[in-house]
Amino acid sequence: MSAQYCCTEIGKVLHYTTIDKKQEKTLKDSALVRDVIHENERIVVDLRWYGDNYSPTQIIDGTNRETFIYRKKTGITEFIALDAEIENTEAKLDYLSKYPQKDRSRAEKEYDEYSKYMHAEGRISIPIKENAGMDEELPPCKYTQKIGPMRMKASLEGKYKGKERVHTPAGDFDCIKIYTESKAKFMLFSEKEYSMSWYAKGVGIVKEERYNKRGKLQESMTLEAIRKQGNN
C-alpha cells in the first residue's frame, strides 16, 4: 500500500543539522508542519522552515515555505519548491488587501496592469514515487519570475536512484533516493546545484547531500529529531 512521503501531523517539527564543509560550520534548522488540508483525492501539507539558513525576510515573505501534495489515486507525493500559481494568487491577495472593499473593482483593474510587470510562471517540483525504476528520469520542470525588465529563472532535472536504508539520530528510515541537478539564473548571476535526497514515509526528507560539479561533497543535512511544537 502506498503512503505519503511527508509528515501530515500539524504541529510536528522536524529538526535538522547541516554540516557545511566549504565554510566549515554547523547549522541548525527546523521544519514546522504548519497546516494540513485533507481533500477527497489529495492531502496538502504546508511546511515552514526556520533556523540558521533562513533570514527574517524569508520568513515574512513566505519564501521559507515548501508544499507537499499526496495524491491518493496515484500514490505519488509531490514535493513543490516553487509554484507560480500559489505565488501569483498570494501576490494578488496581498495587493488587493491594501484597498477598501468599495474600491475592489478599481483595485482589480490596477492589479491586472501590475501583474504585467511582476508575475511568475511554471513550477519546480519532484514527484516522489515508490515504483520508479533505477535511473528513471524525473519530469524536467522550469520556473520563471518576472520583476519589471528582470527575470529570475530556475530549472530542475534528475533521476530516481532506488531505495536505501538511512541511519540518523532520529532513527532508521527506509527511503527513496533521488538525484537532482538544479539551475538558477538572475541577471548576470547563475548557479548550478547537484544534490542527492532521501525521503521516508510519514516524514519527508531525512537526509540531503550537495556536491560541486566534480562530485565532491560540499554540504550534508541530516534529520536529528521529530518533536511536537513546544516540546524540547
Secondary structure, 3 states (H helix, E strand, C coil): CCCCCCCCCCCEEEEEEEEECCCCEEEEEEEEEEEEEECCCEEEEEEEEEECCCCHHHHHHCCCEEEEEEECCCCEEEEEEEEHHHHHHHHHHHHHCCCCHHHHHHHHHHHHHHCCCEEEEEEEEEEECCCCCCCCECCCEEEEEEECCEEEEEEEEEEEEEEEEEEECCEEEEEEEEEEEEEEEECCEEEEEEEEEEEECCCEEEEEEEECCCCCEEEEEEEEEEEECCCC
